[in-house]
Each structure stands twice: as C-alpha cells, then as structure tokens.
Amino acid sequence: MDTAGETNRPFQSIGPDDHGVGTVNGTGVDLTVYRDALVMLDLTAMTATGTADVTIEESDDDGVGDAYAPVTGAVFAQLTDGDAAGMRYARLKRSGPQTYKKWVRAVAVIATATGQLSVAIVGLDPIVKPDANFAALEFSV
C-alpha cells in the first residue's frame, strides 16, 4: 500500500507573523490524499481598528493554470481588534455544499492596521491507495 498520507497531517498555509495591511496569500496545500480538511485560524492580536477577513481558496494545480478562486461558503467571521485571541476552526468536506479542488490555501485581507495571525490546514481522513503489488495479494478459498 502507498503509505503517503496515512495519518491526519497539518500544513502551514499562513505562517505566524505580524501581518501588515494588505492581502496575504497563504501557501497552497495539496489535499489529494485526504477526504476532508480542518482549517485552524489562530488569532494572536489585532492592532486597534484593524480587521482581518480570512477565506479559503481552491485550485486544480496550485494556481499554475487554474487560478485560485474562493471556495463557496469557506469564510471566517471578520476578525477585529475587539476579538479575543485564540483558535477558530472550520471543516471542509469533499461532499456537500463546501466541496473543494485538489489544492487549497488560506487568504487573509488585513485592513487599517496590522494583525497577528496564522492559518494551518489539516488533511483529514486519508485515502490509502493500493500500490503495484496489490494484485499479488489476491487469493481464493
């Protein structure tokens, strides 16, 4: 069996930093071998009057020929300087209203003032694929 992706695995999309005003495009995560994904948004702090809008985007090929575009409904509530620090979670599913393509990434739009945050994407429920020796495992009784 191909053991790649046998366990749930976290990937950093947006690294922890004091992100300045503007758009932060996270690193794409290849979720080919996972059925679902957990998105973990960690807010450390927002500077006074600052806001952050965090969404999830998708692509078939990490933006090479298929540009990243928003995943329908994959939007966190806007973060403001009044929000408590801590984790926020969302789940992406391969079936249902929030299906997604092979690659996903987080995007944060920081407005007015800086925001300290990070986003990790965890591949869930790995799909284990048979390798070339699979046929040799067959038997009859």
SERODREN-938637 format. One record per residue (C-alpha): residue number from 0; residue in three letters; chain; x, y, z. Coordinates in pm, whole numbers, plus 32768, in hexadecimal, padded with zeros to 4 digits. Example, Ala and Ser with C-alpha at 12.3 -4.5 7.8 and 13.67 -1.06 7.14 Angstrom:
BEGIN
pt pos:0 code:ALA unit:A X:84CE Y:7E3E Z:830C
pt pos:1 code:SER unit:A X:8557 Y:7F96 Z:82CA
This chain:
BEGIN
pt pos:0 code:MET unit:A X:8000 Y:8000 Z:8000
pt pos:1 code:ASP unit:A X:8069 Y:8164 Z:7FC2
pt pos:2 code:THR unit:A X:8098 Y:81EA Z:8121
pt pos:3 code:ALA unit:A X:80A9 Y:8359 Z:80C3
pt pos:4 code:GLY unit:A X:7FA1 Y:8410 Z:8187
pt pos:5 code:GLU unit:A X:7F46 Y:82F1 Z:8272
pt pos:6 code:THR unit:A X:7F0B Y:83E2 Z:8391
pt pos:7 code:ASN unit:A X:7E6B Y:8534 Z:83BB
pt pos:8 code:ARG unit:A X:7F78 Y:8634 Z:836A
pt pos:9 code:PRO unit:A X:7F93 Y:87AA Z:83AE
pt pos:10 code:PHE unit:A X:8017 Y:889E Z:82A9
pt pos:11 code:GLN unit:A X:806B Y:8A0C Z:82E5
pt pos:12 code:SER unit:A X:7FB8 Y:8AEC Z:81EC
pt pos:13 code:ILE unit:A X:7FEC Y:8C43 Z:828C
pt pos:14 code:GLY unit:A X:810F Y:8C4D Z:837E
pt pos:15 code:PRO unit:A X:80FD Y:8CFD Z:84CD
pt pos:16 code:ASP unit:A X:8165 Y:8E67 Z:84A4
pt pos:17 code:ASP unit:A X:80FC Y:8FCC Z:84DD
pt pos:18 code:HIS unit:A X:805E Y:8FF1 Z:8385
pt pos:19 code:GLY unit:A X:8049 Y:914F Z:82F7
pt pos:20 code:VAL unit:A X:7F25 Y:91F1 Z:8244
pt pos:21 code:GLY unit:A X:7EE0 Y:9141 Z:80FB
pt pos:22 code:THR unit:A X:7E9C Y:8FE4 Z:8077
pt pos:23 code:VAL unit:A X:7F5A Y:8EB6 Z:80F8
pt pos:24 code:ASN unit:A X:7F42 Y:8D8D Z:800C
pt pos:25 code:GLY unit:A X:7F91 Y:8C4F Z:80C9
pt pos:26 code:THR unit:A X:8059 Y:8B2A Z:8045
pt pos:27 code:GLY unit:A X:7F8B Y:8A2E Z:7F81
pt pos:28 code:VAL unit:A X:7F4C Y:88DC Z:8022
pt pos:29 code:ASP unit:A X:7F23 Y:87A2 Z:7F4D
pt pos:30 code:LEU unit:A X:7E01 Y:86DF Z:7FE2
pt pos:31 code:THR unit:A X:7DF4 Y:85CE Z:7ED8
pt pos:32 code:VAL unit:A X:7E10 Y:84B1 Z:7FD2
pt pos:33 code:TYR unit:A X:7D1A Y:8540 Z:80D0
pt pos:34 code:ARG unit:A X:7B9F Y:852C Z:80D4
pt pos:35 code:ASP unit:A X:7B6D Y:865E Z:81B2
pt pos:36 code:ALA unit:A X:7C33 Y:877C Z:8248
pt pos:37 code:LEU unit:A X:7C31 Y:8840 Z:838C
pt pos:38 code:VAL unit:A X:7C8F Y:89B0 Z:8375
pt pos:39 code:MET unit:A X:7D20 Y:8A44 Z:84B3
pt pos:40 code:LEU unit:A X:7D34 Y:8BBF Z:84CE
pt pos:41 code:ASP unit:A X:7E05 Y:8C38 Z:85F4
pt pos:42 code:LEU unit:A X:7DD5 Y:8DA6 Z:864E
pt pos:43 code:THR unit:A X:7EE0 Y:8E35 Z:8734
pt pos:44 code:ALA unit:A X:7E76 Y:8FA2 Z:8721
pt pos:45 code:MET unit:A X:7DEA Y:90B3 Z:8641
pt pos:46 code:THR unit:A X:7E74 Y:9213 Z:865E
pt pos:47 code:ALA unit:A X:7D74 Y:931D Z:86BE
pt pos:48 code:THR unit:A X:7C72 Y:9353 Z:85AA
pt pos:49 code:GLY unit:A X:7D09 Y:9233 Z:84E1
pt pos:50 code:THR unit:A X:7C38 Y:912B Z:8433
pt pos:51 code:ALA unit:A X:7C86 Y:8FE3 Z:8386
pt pos:52 code:ASP unit:A X:7BAC Y:8F23 Z:8292
pt pos:53 code:VAL unit:A X:7C23 Y:8DBC Z:8268
pt pos:54 code:THR unit:A X:7BA3 Y:8CDE Z:8150
pt pos:55 code:ILE unit:A X:7C03 Y:8B94 Z:80AF
pt pos:56 code:GLU unit:A X:7C53 Y:8B7C Z:7F3C
pt pos:57 code:GLU unit:A X:7C79 Y:8A4E Z:7E57
pt pos:58 code:SER unit:A X:7D2F Y:89E7 Z:7D18
pt pos:59 code:ASP unit:A X:7D64 Y:88AB Z:7C49
pt pos:60 code:ASP unit:A X:7EDB Y:88E9 Z:7C23
pt pos:61 code:ASP unit:A X:7F54 Y:89DE Z:7D2F
pt pos:62 code:GLY unit:A X:7F02 Y:8B08 Z:7C55
pt pos:63 code:VAL unit:A X:7FE2 Y:8AA5 Z:7B31
pt pos:64 code:GLY unit:A X:7ED1 Y:8A8F Z:7A27
pt pos:65 code:ASP unit:A X:7D9C Y:8A99 Z:7B04
pt pos:66 code:ALA unit:A X:7D9F Y:8BDD Z:7BC9
pt pos:67 code:TYR unit:A X:7D3C Y:8BCB Z:7D38
pt pos:68 code:ALA unit:A X:7BD0 Y:8C28 Z:7D75
pt pos:69 code:PRO unit:A X:7AFC Y:8C35 Z:7EB3
pt pos:70 code:VAL unit:A X:7A5F Y:8AF5 Z:7F37
pt pos:71 code:THR unit:A X:78EB Y:8B3F Z:7F54
pt pos:72 code:GLY unit:A X:788F Y:8B7E Z:80BE
pt pos:73 code:ALA unit:A X:79F2 Y:8B51 Z:8147
pt pos:74 code:VAL unit:A X:7A09 Y:8CA0 Z:81FB
pt pos:75 code:PHE unit:A X:7A5E Y:8CE6 Z:8367
pt pos:76 code:ALA unit:A X:79A5 Y:8DF9 Z:8421
pt pos:77 code:GLN unit:A X:7A64 Y:8F41 Z:8404
pt pos:78 code:LEU unit:A X:7B6D Y:8F6D Z:8511
pt pos:79 code:THR unit:A X:7B89 Y:90BE Z:85C1
pt pos:80 code:ASP unit:A X:7C5A Y:9159 Z:86D5
pt pos:81 code:GLY unit:A X:7B40 Y:9104 Z:87C9
pt pos:82 code:ASP unit:A X:7B54 Y:8F8C Z:8789
pt pos:83 code:ALA unit:A X:7BF4 Y:8EAA Z:8889
pt pos:84 code:ALA unit:A X:7D38 Y:8DFD Z:882B
pt pos:85 code:GLY unit:A X:7D1A Y:8C89 Z:87E9
pt pos:86 code:MET unit:A X:7CC5 Y:8B7E Z:86EE
pt pos:87 code:ARG unit:A X:7BA3 Y:8B74 Z:85FA
pt pos:88 code:TYR unit:A X:7B51 Y:8A37 Z:8538
pt pos:89 code:ALA unit:A X:7A9C Y:89DB Z:83F8
pt pos:90 code:ARG unit:A X:7A7C Y:8892 Z:833C
pt pos:91 code:LEU unit:A X:7A87 Y:8863 Z:81C3
pt pos:92 code:LYS unit:A X:79DC Y:872B Z:813C
pt pos:93 code:ARG unit:A X:79FF Y:867F Z:7FEB
pt pos:94 code:SER unit:A X:7886 Y:8651 Z:7FDC
pt pos:95 code:GLY unit:A X:776F Y:8744 Z:8028
pt pos:96 code:PRO unit:A X:775E Y:88BD Z:7FF9
pt pos:97 code:GLN unit:A X:78D2 Y:88FD Z:8037
pt pos:98 code:THR unit:A X:7980 Y:8815 Z:7F42
pt pos:99 code:TYR unit:A X:7ADB Y:8882 Z:7EDB
pt pos:100 code:LYS unit:A X:7BE9 Y:883A Z:7DD8
pt pos:101 code:LYS unit:A X:7D3C Y:878F Z:7E00
pt pos:102 code:TRP unit:A X:7DF3 Y:88C2 Z:7E89
pt pos:103 code:VAL unit:A X:7D78 Y:89B5 Z:7F94
pt pos:104 code:ARG unit:A X:7E14 Y:8AE2 Z:803D
pt pos:105 code:ALA unit:A X:7DB3 Y:8BEA Z:8139
pt pos:106 code:VAL unit:A X:7DA0 Y:8D5A Z:80DC
pt pos:107 code:ALA unit:A X:7D97 Y:8E71 Z:81DD
pt pos:108 code:VAL unit:A X:7D3C Y:8FD5 Z:8184
pt pos:109 code:ILE unit:A X:7DC0 Y:90BA Z:8296
pt pos:110 code:ALA unit:A X:7D28 Y:9217 Z:82A1
pt pos:111 code:THR unit:A X:7D78 Y:935B Z:835C
pt pos:112 code:ALA unit:A X:7E80 Y:92CC Z:8448
pt pos:113 code:THR unit:A X:7F58 Y:9195 Z:8478
pt pos:114 code:GLY unit:A X:7EDD Y:9043 Z:84EA
pt pos:115 code:GLN unit:A X:7F9A Y:8F27 Z:858F
pt pos:116 code:LEU unit:A X:7F07 Y:8DE1 Z:8511
pt pos:117 code:SER unit:A X:7F55 Y:8C96 Z:846B
pt pos:118 code:VAL unit:A X:7E92 Y:8B8C Z:83B0
pt pos:119 code:ALA unit:A X:7ED8 Y:8A18 Z:83A4
pt pos:120 code:ILE unit:A X:7E1E Y:891A Z:82D0
pt pos:121 code:VAL unit:A X:7E0C Y:87B3 Z:834A
pt pos:122 code:GLY unit:A X:7DCA Y:869D Z:8251
pt pos:123 code:LEU unit:A X:7CC7 Y:85B2 Z:82EC
pt pos:124 code:ASP unit:A X:7C5B Y:844E Z:82A4
pt pos:125 code:PRO unit:A X:7D73 Y:83E2 Z:81B8
pt pos:126 code:ILE unit:A X:7D2D Y:830C Z:808A
pt pos:127 code:VAL unit:A X:7E2A Y:81EF Z:8070
pt pos:128 code:LYS unit:A X:7E60 Y:817D Z:7F0A
pt pos:129 code:PRO unit:A X:7ECF Y:801C Z:7EA5
pt pos:130 code:ASP unit:A X:8029 Y:8003 Z:7E0C
pt pos:131 code:ALA unit:A X:80A0 Y:7F34 Z:7CE1
pt pos:132 code:ASN unit:A X:80B5 Y:7DF7 Z:7DB8
pt pos:133 code:PHE unit:A X:7F45 Y:7E04 Z:7E15
pt pos:134 code:ALA unit:A X:7EE8 Y:7CF0 Z:7D1D
pt pos:135 code:ALA unit:A X:7FE5 Y:7C05 Z:7DC1
pt pos:136 code:LEU unit:A X:7F17 Y:7C18 Z:7F01
pt pos:137 code:GLU unit:A X:7DE9 Y:7B70 Z:7E63
pt pos:138 code:PHE unit:A X:7D8F Y:7A10 Z:7ECF
pt pos:139 code:SER unit:A X:7C6F Y:791B Z:7EB5
pt pos:140 code:VAL unit:A X:7BE1 Y:7815 Z:7FA0
